[in-house]
Amino acid sequence: VPELNSIKHQNILKAVSIIPNLELKINKLEPDKQAEARLSLAEALMQASDLVPSFKSYALANIDTALNLTHNDISSISRGLGLKGKIHILEHQPKKAIELLEKATSAANAVNAPELAYRWQFELGQLYAATGFRSKAISKYEASITNLENIRNSSLSLKPELQYEFRDKIEPIY
């Protein structure tokens, strides 16, 4: 496993070195595209935050900037709030995480975005289970699975490679 850690470390060093150039490119985008790029960057930073703890604060800054740029894009607002909620999970702040994830779920439901809602409902299920609210956890898990089944039924017409990608992300939830 030391080789794997070395590879991860090298990849993170490469990522850190390209961030300034990436920032310049993101800043040149139109506001809606910039918000989407910042949310994607924040997600990537969060995935590596266990190795570089400062990535959490940088991810949060990108999320906040994205939320300031997405005044009417409810899907982006849902995504931003959900990612903020996940940061609060990483920071061991379950009350704040639940508040943000509930708002993210409401926003996703408001624009009929089950591809977002299931993620936030799953996170809420885990949080409620961890904090002793079993019935709330079950309710969120059931809602997440319902959304996943709706997505799966509508994805049967998708290209096979998209079906596989979706399956790889969803299988852990089931």
N, C-alpha and C positions, 0 to 999 in steps of 0.2 A: 504493500500500500504506500510506502514512501515515494515510489515512482509516480503514483497518481497524485499525491500531494504536490510533488514537484511540478507536474504538468499543470495542475490547477493554479499554482503560484505563478508560473510563467505566463499563463493566459491572463491572469489578473493584472500582472505588470504590463502586458500588452494593452489591455483594456484601459488602464489608467493613462497610458501614454497617448492614446487616441482621443480621450475625452475632450481636451481643449479644442481640437480640430472639429470634433463632432458638435460641440457647443456652437462654434461659429456657423456651421452649416444649418443647425436647427434654428438659430436666431434669424436666418435669412428666409425662412419659410413663412407662408401665410399663417395667420393666427390659428386656424383650425388644424392645419397640418402640423404646426409647431406643437400644439397641445398634444396631438396624437403621438408625435415623436418623443415628447417629454415623458408621456405616460409609458411608452415602450422602453425608454431608457431607464425610467424608475423601476420597472419590473425586472429588467436585467440586473440593475444594481442591487435590488433586494435579493436576488438569487445568489449573489456573491457576498452578501453582507455578513455571512457567518465567518468568512475569511478576512474581510476588511470591514470592521464595524462602522467606520466613518461613511461607508456607502449608504447606510440608512438615512443619515441626515441629508446627504446629497440627493437621495431618492425623494425624500420628503420635500425638499426645496423644488425639485422638478415637478412634483405632483401639485404643489401649491401654485406654481407658475402656470401649469396647465389648467388648473381650475379657474384661475383668473382670466384665462384666454377663452374658456368655453362657456360663454354666458347662456347660450340657448341649446347647446348640444347635450341633451339629457343623458345619452349613452356615455359620452365622455365624462360627464359629471359623475355618473354611477361608477364608472371605472376608476376615476380619481378617488372618490370617497372609499371605494372598496380597497384600493391599494393603501390608502392612508390607514384604514382599519387593520390591514395586515401588518403594517409597520408597528401599530400599537400592540398587536399580538406579539411581535418580536420583542417589543419593549416591556412585555409583561404588564400591560395596562388593559385588562379585559373590559372594564366598564366603558372606557373610551372606544375601544375596538368594537364593542357591541353597538354602541350608539352610531358609529360611522357605517358599520356594515348593514344595520337596519335601514339607514338613509339610502345607502347604495342599492339595497334590494328594492326599496320603494321606487327609486328612480328607474331601475331596470324594469320593474313591473309596469310603471307608468308608460313606458315606450315599447312595451311588449318585446323585451330583449332577454329571452330565456338563456341565451348564451352567456349573459352576465349574471342574471339572477341566480342560476344554479351555483355559481362559484361562491357568491356571497352567502347564500343559504347554507351551503356546505360548511363554510368557515364559521357561520353562526352556530350551526349544529355542534361543531367541535368545541366552540367556546362555551356554549350552554352546558354541554356534557361535562366539560372540565370544571365548570363552576357550580355543578350540582343541580342544574335545572333540567332534569331528565325529560320531562314532558315537552318543554320548549325545544330541547335538542331533537327529539323524535319528530316534532312538527316541522322543524327546519330541514331535517334530513328527508322527510317525506316530500316536502315541497321541492327540494333539490332534485330528487329522483323523478318527480313528475315532469319538471322542466327538462331533464335529461331525456326522458322517454319521448317528449314532444320533439326535441331536437333530433333524436335518433330517427323518429318516424319521418321527419321532413328531410333528413340527410340521406335517405335511401337513394335519392336521385342525384346525390353529389358524386363528383369524380372519386374513383376508388382511393386515390392518394389522400384526399381530404377525409374520407371515411376512416382511414387508418390513423391519420393524425388525431382526429377527434377521439377515436377509440383509445389511443395511447394516453390521452389526457384524462379521459373519463373513467377508465377502468379502475383506478385506485378508489374512486368514490363509491362504486358499487361494492 
